Amino acid sequence: MPLNLKNALIKLHRIISTQLGLDPVLLIRSLRALPRYLRDFIAFRRTSHVLMRFSPCLQDRHEEGGSTKSEYFWQDLLVARAIHAAMPKKHVDIGSRVDGFVAHVASFREIEVFDVRPIKKRIPGVTFRQTDFMSSDSSRDGIRTSYCDSVSCLHALEHFGLGRYGDEVNPDGFRLGLENIAKLLEIGGTFYLSVPIGIERVEFNANWIFDPRTVLSLADNNGLSLLQFVIISSGHNVSEVIVSERVLSDLAAVPYTLGLFTFKKTRLVR
């Protein structure tokens, strides 16, 4: 199947399943698994007299013991391990998954979380602050300069300014966001950033896809120097990239991959 057609079908499936609540792939798999379920149900009932009710779980037989196929799995694991090894004085996260990355980090250290949406539940090891990182008056929103020596923003910056999470629509949202995140870091601090990269575009209002050169240029404008660049590609293969103009040009021409950037703050920007 041509790659463009495959990507189009994947996107169509995502929209139908997540936004309309209809998943034809899940339906087909369930129908295929139904005869085995009925056979097992009848066989169990013949040998047991306990109360039985239907509660089919038709997918689990064909799944692995745990899923490692998600790019979220890999980014959350890799960055949490990096933070564990680095042992920063204060780590702050901007908008990453609470039920993934934040929970990983909170299992071994304190973490402060900023998000435009509220989190009402108190979570051990997590201090939460509701903050809009697109604010042009960052001090008003409690975004302090040189606040920490470690910060993360995983699969979040690409949503800034698209209104998806109740934020204001702003085509420059991601630029304001990265500028304010960079302000948090003291000189020598580390910034872990993951965003979709490829042919630059907005898939409204899901996310931006960034040309990796856009990310690197924006980082440099905010006093950040690249330490490491990892891509999590189709099939969820994880590989470190040695940056060159040709490599960046090639990555800018693919439909989609996930870029995981590690930056060091090397200078203040006025």
N, C-alpha and C positions, 0 to 999 in steps of 0.2 A: 504494500500500500504506500503511495507517495506520502512523504513526510508532512506536507502542507495539509493534505486531506486528513491524515491521522490526527494532526493537531486540531483541525476544525471540528472533527467528530468528538474529540476529548472535551473541547470547550462546550460544544452543544450538549453533551451528556452532563457536564457540570451544571450548566444553567438549568436544564430540565429537572435534574435530581435535587439540587440544593435550593433553587428559587421557586420551582413549581411543585416540588414534593413528589415528582414522578421519576422512578428509576427503572428504565426498561432492562438494563443489564442485571440489576438485582432481581427483577421479576423472572427473567429467563433462568438465572441460576437457581432460584427458589423452586421453580417448576421442575427443573431437572432433579433437584434433591428430594422432592416430595415423595416419590415412590419408596425410596429408601427409608424415609421417616415413617411412613405408614407401615412398612414391613417391620421395622424395629418396634413400633408402638404395639402392634398386634402380638409380636413375639414376647415382649416384656409382660403384657397383660395376661398372657396364658400362664405365666409362671409366678405372678404376683397378685395378691388380693387387696393391696392397699388402694386407697382412693386415687384415681388417675384423672387428669384433665389435660386437654390439649394445650401445649405451650411450645410450639415448634421453634427450633433454632436451626435453620436450614443451611446456614452459610459456614458454620464453624468447622465442620468436618474437612473442608477444603482449604482452610486458612493455615498459615504457619503458626507455630506456638506463640509468636509475638511478631508484630509488624515492624520491620526496619526499612520499609519502602518509602516512607515519607521523608521529604527533605527537611521537615520540621524536626523529625527524630534526630537527624544527623547534625543540624545546626545547633540544636539545644544541647546535645551531648558534647560536641566539640568545644563550644564556648564555655559550658559549665566546667569542663575539665581544665580549660585554659585558665579560668578564674581561680579554680582550686589550686592550680600550680603556682599562679602569680601571687596569691594571698594579698590583694590590695587592702589598703586601710579602709576605704569606703567604696562600695560598688553600688551604682545606681542603674536602674533599667528604665527604658522608655518604651512602653507599649507592647512588649513581648508577651507571649502566651503565659498567663498565670498558671494554667494547668499543665504546662510543659516546662519551659526554660526556667521561669521564676521558681517553680516548685523544686526543680533540680538544685538550684543555687541555695534556696532557703533550707535545704536538708543539711547543709554543712556550714552556713554562715548567714549573717544578717544581710538583707538586701532591701534597698529603698526603691519603690516603684512609682513612676509617674505615668498617668494615663489620662486622656481626655474624657473617658467614661468613668463612672464611679465603680468602686468595689466595696460593697457594704459588709462583707464578711471579714472578720478579723482572722488573719492568717499568721500562725507562729513563724517568727523570723522575718516577717515582711512588714515594712512601714509603707503605707500608701498615701500618695498625694495626687489629688485631681488637678491637673494642670494642662493648659493648652500650649503646646510647644510651637505653635504657629504665631503666637503673640508677638507683635512688633515691639511691644513694651514688655520685655522679658522680666524686668525687675518687678513689675506689677503682679506677674503670675508666679513669683517666688523662684524664678530661674536665676540662681546666683552664680557669679563668676568664680572659677577655681574652687568649686564645691566638693569635688571628689577626684580620686586618682584612677577611677575605672568606671566605664559606662558601656551599656549595651543597648542596641535597638535592632531586634531581630524580626524580619518580615513585618515591619510596621511603617517605616518611612515612606514606602510606596503608596500608602493610603492617605497621607496627609493632604488635605485640601480637596478631597473628592466627595465630601459629605456623607460618606458611607457610615461613619461612626458618630454622626451628630455634629461633626466639626463644620466650620464654615467652608464653602466652596472657594478655593483659591488656587489658581494654576501655579503660583510660586510657593505653595504650602510646604513642599519637601525642602526647598531651599531655606526658608525661614526655620523649618524644623531642624535641619542639620546645623545651621548657624547657632541656634540656641543650645543644641546638645553639645556642640564644641565648646561653648562658653562654660559649661559645667566643669570641664576638665582643667586640672592644673597642668602646668608644663611637665612633660614626662609621663603624663597619664595615658591610659590605653582605651581605645574606642573599638568595640566589636560591632560591626554593622553588616546585616544581610539584607539584600534587596534582589528582586528579579532583574536580570539583565538580558539583553538581546536587541532586537530591532526596536529602537526607542519609540514609544507610543503610550497613549492612555487608553486603557480598557475601562471605560467609564461605567459605573463608578467603583469597579472592583479594585483597580490598582494601576500604577505606572509600571512600565517596563523600561529600564534605563540602559542607554549605551554606557558601558563601563567607564568610558572616558569622561562622561558627564559626572559620574560619582567621584572619580579621581580628581577632576578639575575643581569640583565643589569642595572636596576635602582640602585640597591644597590652598584654596582661597580662605579657608578657615583655620590655617595653621596646623594641619594634620598631614603626617607623612606615612606612607604605606609601609607596614612591616611584613604583612603576609596577605596573599590573595588565594582563596580556595574556591573552586567551583563544585557544586553538587549538580551533576548533569543528569540527563535522561537515563533511567535505570538506577538513579541515585548512586552513581559512582562519585566518589569524593577524590579530588586531586588538587594538589597545589600548583599554581600557575606562576611561571616566571614571566613577569610583565615585559612585553615589547610592543611596539606599534603594530606589528603584524598580528600578534596574539589578540590584542585589543580590538583590532579591526575585524578579525574572524569572529570574536565573541559578539561584536555589535551586529553581526549579520545573521545570527541564529534566531529562531523564533522565541526561544525561552530557555534560560537556565538560571540557577540561583548562584549569586555571587556572595561570598562571605569574606569581608574585608576586615583586616585588623590594622588600625592606625595608631600612631603615637603622636601626641600633641607636642610639637617642637618649637612653636612660637606663638606669641599673643598677636591677635589681629585687632586693630583699632577700627 
